[in-house]
């Protein structure tokens, strides 16, 4: 393998089925150009933040679903066909226990690490974790300003928890 110089940065989803496929495709196509290898935001993350609507907000006991996208999988690329949520009456504070990003990162890192050990990914390459901002992860789904503020604060706390979990789970030279 050629030495990784890092003159390309991938941001966002890669339309493949698994982190293994993404890592291999990146290594084959961009070897020598990537220093950071993302997992491609595959599976439930394929539509970036829609997974939060489906896996976090829609199932939360303090949140009511006002509108679901027409699409059968709950994922829509149309701005006028999106999830809309509101806090249930009387809810003044909120907590999100798991946004799932840390778990997804841990799963993908195992694949990345194995491929790096096999020489598929250059030894000097590093694992990239991409996360939405708290505003990007929740604001578009809540149409009431008061709800948006409460949800944002809770989501930000949860995202900081995910970052702490990710940071403590991996060696500093991943």
N, C-alpha and C positions, 0 to 999 in steps of 0.2 A: 504494500500500500504506500501511496505517496504521503508525504507529511501534510497534515491539516493546517491550512493557513487562516481560514475563517473569513474569507472575503464574501461569503454568502450567508445570510441569516434568513431562515424560514420562519414565517409567522402565519399561524392559522392552520386550518385543517388540510390534510392530505387525503384525497379520495381513495383510500385503500381499506382493506378489511381489518387489518390488525397492526399493532405496533411492530411486530416482526416484519411484516410486508413493508411498512413505511421505512423502518431502519435499513432494511436491505436495499430498497429502491434508492434511498438517499445515498447510501454508501456506493452503490453501483453508478449512480448518475452524477453525484457531486463530490466524489472522493477527491480529497485535496483542496476542497473549497469550504467545507463545513467544519467548524470547530464545535458547534453545538448541534446535537441531534434531537429534534422534537419527536414525539410519538405519533404525531399526525391527528390528534384529537379524534380518534376512531370510536366506533361503537356508539354509545349513547351521547357522546360529545360531538358527534359529526355535524351537528348544527349549532355549535358553539354554546350559547347560553340557553337555547331551548331546553336542554337537558335539565336546567335548574327549574324551569316551569313544570316539567313532567315529574322529576324525581324529588324535588324539594317543596315547591310551593303548592302544587296540586294535592299533595299528601299531608300537608301540615295541618294540625288540628285547629290552629288559630286563624287560618286563612280560608276564605271561601272563593271558589272558582266562579267567576262571573261569565266568562266566555272561553270556549275551547276552539282551537282552529278546526276548520272543516276537515282537514286531512286526517285520515285514519290513524296515522302514527303520532299525531299531535305536533308535528313539525311542519312549519310553513315558511316559505320564503317571501310571502306576501305581507306587507306591512299592515294591511287592513284585515288580515286573517291571522290574528295573533292571540295569545293567551291574555286574559285580563283577570286580575285578582284583586280582592279587597280584604282587609282585616275583618274578622267577624265582629259584630257589635260588642262593645265593652273592652276590646283588646287595646291596652295602652303600652305594652312592651312585648317583646318577642325574643325567641331564642331559636337558633338553628344548630342542631347537634352535629350534623355532618353534611357538608356540601359535596363530599365524595372525591374531591380533587386529590387529597393526600393518598387515598387508597388507589386511585387510578395511577398516580405517579409511582407508587411502590410497585404495582404490577408491571408497569412499563419499564421501570428501571431494571427489574430482573431480566427482562428480555434484552434490553440494551446491554447490560453487564455481560450476559452470556454471549452475545454476538461480538462484543469487544474482546472477550477472552478467546473466542474462536478466530479472531483476526478479520472478521467481516467488517467491523467498524474499527477505524484506526485507534490505537492505544491512547493517543493524546486527545482524542475527541471527548467531549463532555455531554452529559445528559441535560437536555433543556426541558424545563417545566414551564408551560405557558398558562397563565391564569387571567381571567377577565378582571377588570377593575370592579370594585364593589358597585359602583354606579352602573357599569355596563351589565353586571350580572343580575340586577334586579329592577332597576328603575323603570324600564320600558313596560314591565308587566303590571304595574300598579297605577291606576288612573286617578287616584285620590291623593292630593299633595300630603295630607297628614299621614296616610298609610305609607306613602313612599318614604317619608322621613323616618318613620318607625322601622320599616323594613330595611332601609339602607343602613341604619345604625346596627341592627342585629346582623345583617349580612356582612358588614365590615368586620364586626367582632369575629364572626365565624370564619371569614376569609383569613384574618390574621391568625386564627387558630390553625387553619389549614397550612399556612405558611410556616408556622412554628413546627407543626408535625412533619412537614416535608423537610425542613431544615435539619431537624434532629434525627431523621431517619436515614439520611444518606451521608456518606463520607464527604468531607469538604472538597475532595478532589475527584468528584464523580464526573 
